């Protein structure tokens, strides 16, 4: 639908409305299907099991995503897995590109904890 997916992932630093997040998730799922990867969004039994990611189940590539995550976090898990999986030369819709992790070997920490100040 026109207007459902913001150009460039939201532009001007504003978060897209929930309908747009739904469209982005749908677009990433369609991209996975085109690549022959099954996407399963279901509740994880254990909280310590993580958020999800790419795995192999009976020889098939599957991206598992914890259903209990928020929509934006589900997009992050799916985008991370697809970014690692898809070849760089693969053509991707421009509105989905910002949500794919595309070949960064290492992502640095955003926050670095400082040591606690010592009392006198």
C-alpha positions in Angstrom: 0.0 0.0 0.0 1.3 3.5 -0.8 2.5 5.3 2.4 2.7 2.1 4.5 6.4 1.9 4.3 8.4 5.0 4.9 11.1 5.8 2.4 14.6 5.2 3.9 13.2 3.5 7.0 11.3 6.5 8.5 13.3 9.6 7.4 14.0 12.6 9.5 14.6 10.6 12.6 10.9 9.8 13.1 9.7 6.3 13.8 7.2 5.0 11.3 3.6 4.2 12.5 2.8 0.7 13.5 1.2 0.0 10.1 4.6 0.7 8.5 6.4 -1.6 10.9 4.0 -4.3 9.9 4.6 -3.6 6.3 8.4 -3.7 6.9 8.1 -7.1 8.7 6.0 -8.4 5.8 8.5 -7.2 3.3 11.4 -8.9 5.1 9.4 -12.1 5.4 8.7 -12.0 1.6 12.4 -11.4 1.0 13.2 -14.5 3.1 10.7 -16.6 1.2 12.2 -15.5 -2.2 15.6 -16.6 -0.8 14.1 -20.0 0.1 14.2 -19.4 3.9 11.3 -20.2 6.2 10.5 -17.6 8.8 8.9 -18.9 12.0 7.6 -16.4 14.6 6.6 -18.3 17.7 6.9 -18.0 21.4 10.1 -19.3 22.8 9.6 -21.6 25.8 12.6 -20.3 27.8 13.3 -16.6 28.3 17.1 -17.5 28.3 16.8 -19.0 24.8 17.6 -15.6 23.1 15.7 -13.6 20.6 16.1 -15.8 17.6 18.1 -16.0 14.4 19.1 -18.2 11.5 19.4 -21.9 12.0 19.0 -25.3 10.2 16.1 -27.6 11.0 16.2 -30.9 9.2 18.4 -29.5 6.5 16.2 -26.4 5.8 17.3 -22.8 6.6 14.9 -21.3 9.1 14.9 -17.9 10.8 13.3 -18.3 14.3 12.0 -15.2 16.0 10.5 -15.0 19.5 6.9 -13.9 19.2 7.1 -12.2 22.6 9.4 -9.5 21.2 8.0 -6.2 20.1 7.5 -5.6 16.4 10.6 -3.5 16.0 12.8 -6.2 17.7 11.3 -8.9 15.5 12.3 -6.8 12.5 15.8 -6.4 13.9 16.2 -10.2 14.4 14.9 -10.9 10.9 16.9 -8.2 9.3 20.1 -9.3 11.1 19.7 -12.9 9.8 18.8 -11.9 6.3 21.7 -9.4 6.1 24.1 -12.2 6.9 22.5 -14.6 4.5 21.8 -12.6 1.3 24.6 -12.0 -1.1 25.7 -8.4 -1.5 24.7 -8.4 -5.2 21.1 -9.3 -4.3 18.6 -6.5 -5.3 16.6 -5.5 -2.3 13.7 -3.0 -2.2 15.1 0.4 -1.0 12.7 0.6 1.9 14.0 -2.7 3.3 17.7 -1.9 3.0 18.0 0.1 6.3 16.7 -3.0 8.2 19.3 -5.4 6.8 22.7 -5.9 8.5 24.8 -6.0 5.4 28.2 -7.5 6.0 29.6 -5.8 9.0 31.9 -8.3 10.5 31.6 -6.8 14.0 29.2 -4.4 15.7 30.7 -2.4 18.5 29.0 -1.7 21.7 26.8 1.4 21.8 27.4 1.9 25.5 30.5 1.4 27.5 29.9 1.0 31.2 32.1 3.1 33.4 33.6 1.8 36.7 31.8 2.8 39.8 33.3 5.8 41.6 35.0 4.9 44.8 33.8 6.5 48.0 36.3 8.2 50.4 
